[in-house]
């Protein structure tokens, strides 16, 4: 029995959770068993140059009588890059536009093999029109496999930024990394991008480390949070960004290297302290504890290490004051009660705080549980 098209697989799962990412990013795909057998015969090569995939496309486009299903079958034995590859892109551009577009659409819509769908997305990335947005979005929901190529295909199309926002809300892991990265490049040319980045860019995945600092920079987050009319979503997203910047060294800019870290933390603290509607919540308890822990272990780098850091007046004193303020906040009675409820409910984030952080910081909420 042949596997179903990957497009149909993604569409079926999407209908079950239309406003959320697919469960497990749509994995396993219908062709998982066949791909596993091929990997055993031909281990994957992370340095694919796209030469074979481009050659197969050239041969196909060179034969006007060749049908797309034969190209799909041929791709089963050819390594196809799952990221943008210039050799594959050039092969798509060398072909007559109408045939290239027809082929890409057929492979994306009917391909039962991941390699064939990847080739179709790569072709559409060069020749797609706005009519192709729904099919690109749908297969892009298979986030780890096709999210990056789908983002590349959507970026630059008329209506592509709106399509990217839609997709970014429904992908995780590598698909989200590429989607957020693309949206950060459009922050100044589309009115909906900055509000989305300020509220929804981070989803809690470890790979958020690759873009948390970029989101903070392009949205001018320290100024956005300082605005008096800021809402709870922005404050909570700020907490996520601050938390990610406590561990993202080597993947992104950490707090000690970020020139606006102190201003960002001060603005974050003002809202947590003074807006009643932003009282304690388990996510906020976790963010406050993890940032306080980081501020205890680390210090901001000097101006010699990070340009701009030395221009922040009294940075070390303000860093220490932010640490004390976070500790004071989480030791408030209502915050202690919220943290204890989180532990009782089995919140893994607060369980981690209790095991790794509470003793070092002498947090009252966890000492009394």
MIMAR-921257 format. One record per residue: residue in three letters; x, y, z of N, C-alpha, C, CB in turn. Coordinates in steps of 0.05 Angstrom, whole numbers, plus 5000, padded with zeros to 4 digits. Atoms other than C-alpha are relative to their C-alpha. Glycine has a CB too. Layout:
N
ALAXYZXYZXYZXYZ
...
end
This chain:
369
UNK501749765000500050005000501850255000498150005025
UNK498449765002502950674979499350205022499750134973
UNK500649804980503551225032498350234988502550125013
UNK501649785010498751815026501950244995497850085020
UNK498449765004501352485000500650145026498650194980
UNK499349864976504952875053498250255004502950095000
UNK501849774998500553475037497349915014499450114972
UNK502550104988494253065055500449945029499049754985
UNK499350064972497652835119500050265016502849865002
UNK499849744986499153555139497250135003501950194986
UNK502749885000492153795120498249865020498849994972
UNK501750154981488753245160500650085029500349704996
UNK499249934973492753405223499350305006503049955004
UNK500649714996491754155213497150045007500850164975
UNK502849974995484254075213499349925029498349824981
UNK500450074972484853755282500850225019501549745007
UNK499049784983488754345311500450254982502649925015
UNK499749805020487354925263501650255009497450094990
UNK498649754990490455475307502649945015498150155018
UNK497650084985496255085337501949844981499249835025
UNK498250175015502454725312499049714999502950005012
UNK500850285002501454005289501249845023500849884973
UNK498850174980502453475343502749884990498149785009
UNK497350105008509953285341500950114973500049695000
UNK499349875026510553755281499349824976503050064999
UNK500950175021506953225240501549744997500150154974
UNK498450245003511952675251498749785016502950045010
UNK498550095024512352105234498450064975500649715002
UNK501349965026510852255161499249734989502050144980
UNK501050255012507151735119502249834988497950054980
UNK497850165013513751535084502249935020501150164977
UNK497850034980517551445150501449734997498850025028
UNK498750265002518750695140501849984976497849784999
UNK498450005025521250775069502550175004498450094976
UNK497649834996525851345090502049875019499150285011
UNK498250144982528550935147501749794986498449875023
UNK498550215015530450375099502150144982498149844983
UNK498149865017533750875052502450115016498750234984
UNK497849904984537751185108501949785008498850145025
UNK498250234993540450505127501849944977498349765008
UNK498350065023542950415056501850244994498349944976
UNK498549765006545151135047499850205023499050134973
UNK500149814977546651515112499850294991502449965019
UNK500449725009544452245108502650165002497950145017
UNK497749835001549752755090499250295005501549974972
UNK500949734993548953425125501450224984500650055029
UNK498549805016553553765074499149984971503049965003
UNK500950035027549253645012500550254984497149924999
UNK499549775017551354094955497950044979502749974986
UNK502249975019545053984914500649934972499050285001
UNK499250055027548953764853498349794987502949924999
UNK501650215012545253114842497150084996500149755017
UNK502749915002538453414856499650194977499050135026
UNK500249815022539753974807500349864973502250225002
UNK499650155025542153484754497449854992502349805002
UNK502550145005535753074761497950194990499049855025
UNK501949805009531553704753500650084971500050255018
UNK499349935028535453904690499249794980503150064999
UNK500750225018534453224659496949994996500949735012
UNK502950015002527053244675499050234982498750025028
UNK501049765016525953954647501049994971501050255014
UNK499050035028530053764586498449814983502849905001
UNK501850185014524853244567497150105002500349705011
UNK502749884998518253594551497849795004499450154974
UNK502150204996514552924553500049875027500449794979
UNK499850134974516752734623497850105019502850065013
UNK502249934982511252714675501050045029497949775000
UNK499049954973511952974747500249755018498150205013
UNK499850234982510552304779502549844995497649814995
UNK497450135005516752024745502350155014500549984969
UNK498049844986520852594774499849945030499650304995
UNK500350074971517952434843501349745006497150005007
UNK498850264996520051714835503050014999498949804978
UNK497149985003526951914813501350125025500850184976
UNK498949874976527952344875500349815024498350245008
UNK499750194978527251734919502849905003498149764996
UNK497250104999534351534902502150224998500449804978
UNK498249775003537352234900499950175026499350184976
UNK500149834976539452644961499150284993502850015013
UNK501149735005535453294963500350175024496949984992
UNK499749824977537253885008497350095010501750254992
UNK502549914988531854085057500150295009499349825024
UNK499749714997534254805060500450124973502450075020
UNK499549875025535055325006502849924989499850305002
UNK497550075013540455094957500150144973500349694997
UNK499949845024542855534901500149844975502350195001
UNK499950175024544354964852497249914992501849765005
UNK502750085005537254704859498350234990498749875025
UNK501549755008534455414853500750074971500750235019
UNK499349935028538355534789498849814980503150004997
UNK501350195017535654894759497150074996500349715011
UNK502849925002528655134774499750244982498850055027
UNK500249765016529955804742500849964971501950225012
UNK499350055028533055504680497749894983502449804999
UNK502350135014526555144662498050224992498749795018
UNK502249825007520755484627498250055025498349894977
UNK501449944975516855844682497549855005499450295000
UNK502650144997510055524669500549715008498350024975
UNK499650294994512854814669501349975028501849874979
UNK498750014973517254944730497950035022502250225002
UNK502149954981511255214767498149765002498450254993
UNK501750235001506854634746501349765015499249924971
UNK498650224987512054134769500250045030502849974988
UNK499849954971513254464836497349965014501050285005
UNK502750034987505754484850499349715002497950154983
UNK500850284999504853754832501649855022500549874972
UNK498450144980510653514875499150075029502950084997
UNK500949924973508253914936497349895006500050315002
UNK502750094995501053714928499749705000498150114979
UNK500550285004501852984908502449825009499449944972
UNK497650164993508852764931499549835025502350185005
UNK500250184977508752164977502649955014498849734991
UNK497350034989516152204991501150275008501849864978
UNK499149744990519452745032502050134981501449965027
UNK498149885018525052844982498750134976502049784990
UNK501549885023520152964925498650265009498049804990
UNK501349764991516253464967502050235004498549955026
UNK497949804996522753824986500850124973502449885015
UNK499349905026524553874913497950184989500549764980
UNK502249845009517654144897500050275013497449865004
UNK499949754985518254674951502350174990500349955030
UNK497749865010525154864926499450134973502549824998
UNK500849905026522354954856498050245003498849784982
UNK502049794996516355364880501350255012497749905017
UNK498749774988520955804920501150204979502349915018
UNK498949845022523556064853497850114981502149854984
UNK501949935021517256094811497150035010500149794978
UNK502750004989511256114858498650274995500049945029
UNK501749755000505556624853498550005026498150024975
UNK501649994975500956844909497949795001498750285002
UNK501950225000496256294887501149755014499249934971
UNK498750244988501255794915500250025031502749974989
UNK499749964971501056084986498749785017499050275008
UNK501250204983495955595015501449734999497149964991
UNK498650265001499554964990502750015013500249914971
UNK497449984987506255225014499750015030501550264990
UNK500649994971503355395082499449735011497850205006
UNK501050264990500054715089502349815004497949884982
UNK497850194998506254305075502150115019501249944973
UNK498249894981510354795116499449945029500150304996
UNK500850074973506454585177501649765010497049935001
UNK498250224993510953965176502750135006500249784976
UNK498149784993515654425212502949934997499550095028
UNK497150065001522354075220500949924973500649785020
UNK499250095027522353765151499850224979498349774992
UNK500649825023519354315108499650295008497649914986
UNK500349724991518554945151502050194988500150015030
UNK498049825011525155255129499650064971502749905005
UNK500449965028523855155055497450154995500049734985
UNK502649865003516655385062500350305006497849885018
UNK499549724994518956025095501550144978501650025027
UNK498549885022523956145040498250044975502449824992
UNK501849985023518456024988498050235004498649744996
UNK502049794995513556505021501250285001498649955027
UNK498749744997518557065035500450134973502749975015
UNK499849865025518057564979497649994982502449904985
UNK502550025016511357344950498150235008498649735004
UNK502149814993505757864947498249865021498350094976
UNK501550124978502057735013501649815016497649864989
UNK498350204986507957325037500450055029502649994987
UNK499649954972508857685103497649925017500650315004
UNK502350104985501757555125500049705001497450104986
UNK499850295000502756835104502149905020500749904972
UNK497950084981509156805145499050025029502550184996
UNK501149974973505557065207498249765006498550275003
UNK501850234996500256535198501649745005498249964975
UNK498450254997505455985190501650015026501949974976
UNK498449984976509856245247498449925025501250285003
UNK501850074977503956165295499649705002497450144997
UNK500850295002503355425274502449824995498049964979
UNK497650185003510555165271501750035025501650084975
UNK498250014977515654985323502849944990499149805022
UNK497350095006523054815326501350154977500149704995
UNK498549865022526954955261498150164982501549794984
UNK501849845016520855185224499550275013497349864996
UNK500549744986519655725277502550174999499249955029
UNK497549855001527055925277500150154973502449815002
UNK499949875026526656075202497850204996499949784978
UNK502349825004519756395205500550265016497449875010
UNK499549764985521656875261502350164989500649925030
UNK497849865013528257035228499050164976502249804991
UNK501049855023524557225164498350235009498349814982
UNK501749784991519457645202501650225012497949905021
UNK498349794990524958015237501150184978502449885016
UNK499149845022527258255169497850184989501149824977
UNK502249845010520358545156498850185021497849814989
UNK501249854977519358905222499450294992501949995023
UNK500449725007519759585188498250044976502650134995
UNK501549975024515659445126497249875000501649904976
UNK502750114997509359105152498950065027500049694994
UNK501049904974504959385208499449785020497650164996
UNK500750214981503158715238502349845011498149814987
UNK497750164992510158435246501050065028502350034980
UNK499049934974512558825306498149925023500650305002
UNK501850094979506258705348500149695004497150084993
UNK499950294998506757955332502649925014499849874973
UNK497450074988514157925350500050075030502350154986
UNK500149924972512858295415498449815018498950285002
UNK501950164984507557795437500349704996497250084994
UNK500350285006508357125403502449864989497849974981
UNK497750125014515256995375501149765014502250214997
UNK498850234985517756525430497849815008501550105025
UNK502050204992514155875443501149815021499249844975
UNK498950174978518755575497501849784990497749885014
UNK498250215010522755115451502950105005499549954970
UNK497249944995530255085465501250164976501749755004
UNK498949865024531555325393499350294999499149864975
UNK500549724998528555995412502650165006498050065023
UNK497449874995535856135433501250134976501949795011
UNK498849895024537456275361498950274992499649814977
UNK501249755009532856875355499050185022497849944982
UNK501149834978530857145424501350285000500449875027
UNK498649755000536257685422499350174976503049965002
UNK500749855024534457875351497250135003500049814975
UNK502649894995527157965370500250245018498149795012
UNK499749784982529258405428501250254986501849925024
UNK498649785013533658825383498250144979502549914986
UNK501549875022529058935322497450125010499449794979
UNK502449884989522959085365500650235020498349795014
UNK499149814980526959555410498549945026499550304990
UNK501650114979524059145466500150165026500749715006
UNK499749864975526859545524498350265000502950075006
UNK501749775002523060155499497149924999500750174975
UNK502850095001516759775483498949935027499749764981
UNK500950084973516359485553499850245019501949795012
UNK500049764983517760165584497550164995502450174994
UNK502449855005511360435552497949935021498949954972
UNK501950054978505960515605497649834991499050275011
UNK502450145009500560215561500649714992498750154977
UNK499350275008504159555551498149795012503049945009
UNK502050194991499858935558501449755011498249924977
UNK499050234986500658275595501549814981497849845013
UNK498650185019502657885532502950104995498550004973
UNK497349905005508658345520501749955025499950314994
UNK498450054975510858295593500849715002498450095025
UNK499450294998510357535592502049914979497549844998
UNK498150065021514057495526502850105008499250114973
UNK497549904990519457935557501349825020499650285012
UNK499050204981520057445614501249764986497849915018
UNK498950235015521156885563502650074987498049914979
UNK497549915013526357285526502350035020499650274985
UNK498049984979530057455590501049735009499050165024
UNK499250274992529956725610501849874979497549825005
UNK498350125022532656495542502850125000498650034973
UNK497449865001538157015546501749935024499650294998
UNK498350094978540556695611501649754992498349945024
UNK498650255007542756055574500849984971498249775007
UNK499650035029543556215500502850074991498050184986
UNK497349945008550956375501501049794980501950005025
UNK499150185021553956085437497949974978500749745011
UNK502250025020547156085401499050284994497849825010
UNK500949735003545156805412501450185020496950025003
UNK498849814981546757425454498949955028499550294990
UNK500950044973546557295528499550275014502149835016
UNK500649754985544157805580502650165006498549945025
UNK497649864992551257975601501350154977502049825013
UNK498949885024552958165529498050194987500849784981
UNK502149845013546458525512500150295010497249885004
UNK499749734990547359285515497650115015500650184977
UNK502449894987540159415536498849825021497950054979
UNK501050194981539558855587499050135025502249805007
UNK500849874975539159305648497450154996502250185011
UNK502549855005533959765618497749824995500450184975
UNK502250195005529859175595499149875026501049784981
UNK500850124974529958845664498650215018502549895015
UNK501349794984528259505698497150054991501650264999
UNK502749965010522259605653498249765006500050054970
UNK501550254993520058875663499250005029501849764993
UNK500650004972520458955738497950205007502550065016
UNK502049804994516359595739497249904995500550254983
UNK502750105006510459245706499349775019499949904971
UNK500750224982510958625749499450105028502349805001
UNK500449904973511159045813497550165003502450165008
UNK502049784996505959575799497349954986501250254991
UNK502650045014500559305753498649755013500449954970
UNK501350214985495658905794499249764982497550115014
UNK500950225018493158515733502349824992498750124976
UNK497750175006500258255724501149895026502250174985
UNK499250124975500357895790501649744994497649935017
UNK498450245004503957235800498649794983500749875027
UNK500950235016503256645753502449824999499150094970
UNK497850194999507356015748502250074980499049724994
UNK497949935019510856245684501650245009498650074973
UNK498649774990512556915716501849935023498050225008
UNK498350094978515156575778502649874989498549805019
UNK497650135012519756155735501950204987499149794979
UNK498349815013522256735694501550175020498350194982
UNK498749834979523657165756502249845014497950095020
UNK498050164986527356595791502449954982498849745010
UNK497750075018531556405730501750244994498949884974
UNK498449765005533557125716501650085025498150234991
UNK498649944975535257255789502449825004498249985024
UNK497850194997539556625789502350084981499049724993
UNK497949925020543256855726501550255010498750054973
UNK498849754991544457555755501849955024497850205007
UNK498350074977547357225817502749884991498649805018
UNK497650145009552356805777501750174980499249754987
UNK498649855022554157305721500050305006498649944973
UNK499849714998556158025714500150114971502550105016
UNK499949895027555358495653502950034991498650264999
UNK497349975010561458505608500750304997500249864973
UNK499149735002565659125603499850114972502950025009
UNK500149875027565759625545502049894981500350295003
UNK498050115018572059295519499049744987502649955015
UNK501150255010568258645509497650044982499349815023
UNK502549955015561558915484499750294996497649885016
UNK500549725005560959585450497350095009500350064970
UNK502549894991555560005482499449945030497849884984
UNK500450074972555759655550501050225019501349745007
UNK498849804983560360175580498550265000502850054992
UNK501449755002555660735559497650005019499150054972
UNK502350024982550260485608500950105028498949715002
UNK499149894975550960915671499649815023498550265006
UNK500250174976552460515735499049734994498350135020
UNK501250255009551159865699500249785022501349904975
UNK499750224980553959405754498150055023502949995010
UNK501849944977550059765809497149944992500350295008
UNK502750055010543659725767499549714996499450164974
UNK500250295003544958995751499449875027502749884988
UNK500450114974545458835825497350085012502350095019
UNK502649914990539359245841497749844987499650304994
UNK502050165014535358865788499849725013500649984970
UNK500050264987537558215820498550015027502949915005
UNK501449984974535258455889497050044996501250245016
UNK502849955005528658695860498549744992499650214979
UNK501250265008527258015827499749825024501649864978
UNK500250174976528757665892497950105019502749995015
UNK502049894983524358135931497249934990500350315003
UNK502650055012518658025882499149715005500250054970
UNK500850284997518757265885499749925029502049824986
UNK500450064972519057285961497550125012502450105016
UNK502649904990512457665966498149775005498850204979
UNK501850214992506957265998498449884977498150105022
UNK501750105022502457215937501749844979498550234987
UNK498350145018508357005894500949735012502550174993
UNK499450264986510456475945497749804997500750055029
UNK502350185002503456195945499749894972497450155008
UNK500250105028503356155869502149804994500250244981
UNK497950195005510055815867499549735013502750115010
UNK500650254986507855295918497849854985499150065029
UNK502250135016501455155878501249874975497850204993
UNK498750125023505855045817501449755006501950204988
UNK498650254992510054535853498049785005501750055026
UNK502150214994503854165878498849904974497850125018
UNK501250085026501054165807502049864982498950244986
UNK498050145016507553875781501250164977498949754989
UNK498849835021509854465739503049954998499450305005
UNK497250095003516554225711501950245003500449864974
UNK498249764998519354935707500650065030498850244986
UNK499649944972518255055781501349775015497350075013
UNK498650234988520554355799503050044995499149744987
UNK497149945006527154555765501050225018500450084971
UNK499249794982527355195805500549895028497950235001
UNK499850124973526254805870502649845002497649845006
UNK497750184998531854315853502650144995499749784980
UNK497549895009537054765822500650295009500250004970
UNK499749714995535855495842499350085028498450154980
UNK501249904975531855565906502050005022497649835008
UNK498050014979537555345952502150224998501349735001
UNK498049805005542555815921499050285007501150004971
UNK501249744996537856405924498550035026498150064977
UNK501550014975534556205990497250114997501650175022
UNK502749905006527656295962498149895020499249914971
UNK501850084979522456286016497849814991498750265012
UNK502250165009517055975974500749714999499150094972
UNK499350275003520955345963501249885026502149974978
UNK498950094975524355306031497849905019501650225014
UNK502150074982517555246064498149794989498450255007
UNK501750215011514654706019500849735012500149994969
end
